[in-house]
């Protein structure tokens, strides 16, 4: 009998384009509303089933 296990590299369901757009817009609008004075650049990227973000501080 095989036991169930979690393997983060086993695949998953890719994020649909409409969900990517909606998620990116939601993250950007929240960041601009709350932290606009703290950063000059906000990057959001999706890779497979994950999303990543980066920011560049305004004073760096």
C-alpha positions as CSV (number, residue, x, y, z in Angstrom):
1,X,0.0,0.0,0.0
2,X,1.4,3.4,-1.0
3,X,1.3,6.3,1.5
4,X,0.3,9.7,0.4
5,X,3.1,12.3,0.5
6,X,3.5,15.9,-0.5
7,X,6.1,16.6,-3.1
8,X,6.3,20.2,-4.2
9,X,8.0,19.3,-7.5
10,X,5.4,16.7,-8.5
11,X,3.3,19.1,-10.6
12,X,0.1,20.7,-9.6
13,X,-2.3,22.9,-11.6
14,X,-1.0,25.8,-13.4
15,X,-2.4,29.2,-12.6
16,X,-4.9,30.4,-15.3
17,X,-4.1,33.7,-17.1
18,X,-7.3,35.4,-15.8
19,X,-6.4,34.4,-12.2
20,X,-2.8,35.7,-12.8
21,X,-4.2,39.1,-13.9
22,X,-6.7,39.3,-11.1
23,X,-4.1,38.4,-8.5
24,X,-1.5,40.7,-9.8
25,X,-3.9,43.6,-9.9
26,X,-5.1,42.9,-6.3
27,X,-1.4,42.8,-5.0
28,X,-0.5,46.0,-6.9
29,X,-3.5,47.9,-5.7
30,X,-3.0,46.9,-2.1
31,X,0.8,47.7,-2.2
32,X,0.1,51.1,-3.8
33,X,-2.5,52.0,-1.2
34,X,-0.5,50.9,1.8
35,X,3.2,51.1,0.9
36,X,3.6,53.5,-2.1
37,X,6.0,55.8,-0.3
38,X,8.3,52.9,0.6
39,X,9.1,51.4,-2.8
40,X,9.8,52.5,-6.3
41,X,9.4,49.2,-8.2
42,X,7.2,46.2,-7.6
43,X,7.6,43.1,-9.7
44,X,5.3,40.2,-9.7
45,X,5.9,37.0,-11.6
46,X,4.3,33.6,-11.9
47,X,6.2,30.4,-12.4
48,X,4.2,27.2,-12.6
49,X,2.0,26.9,-9.5
50,X,3.8,29.6,-7.6
51,X,4.0,33.4,-7.7
52,X,6.9,35.6,-6.7
53,X,7.3,39.3,-5.9
54,X,10.1,41.6,-5.5
55,X,10.4,45.2,-4.5
56,X,13.1,47.9,-4.8
57,X,13.2,50.2,-1.9
58,X,12.9,53.9,-2.8
59,X,15.9,54.8,-0.7
60,X,18.3,52.1,-1.9
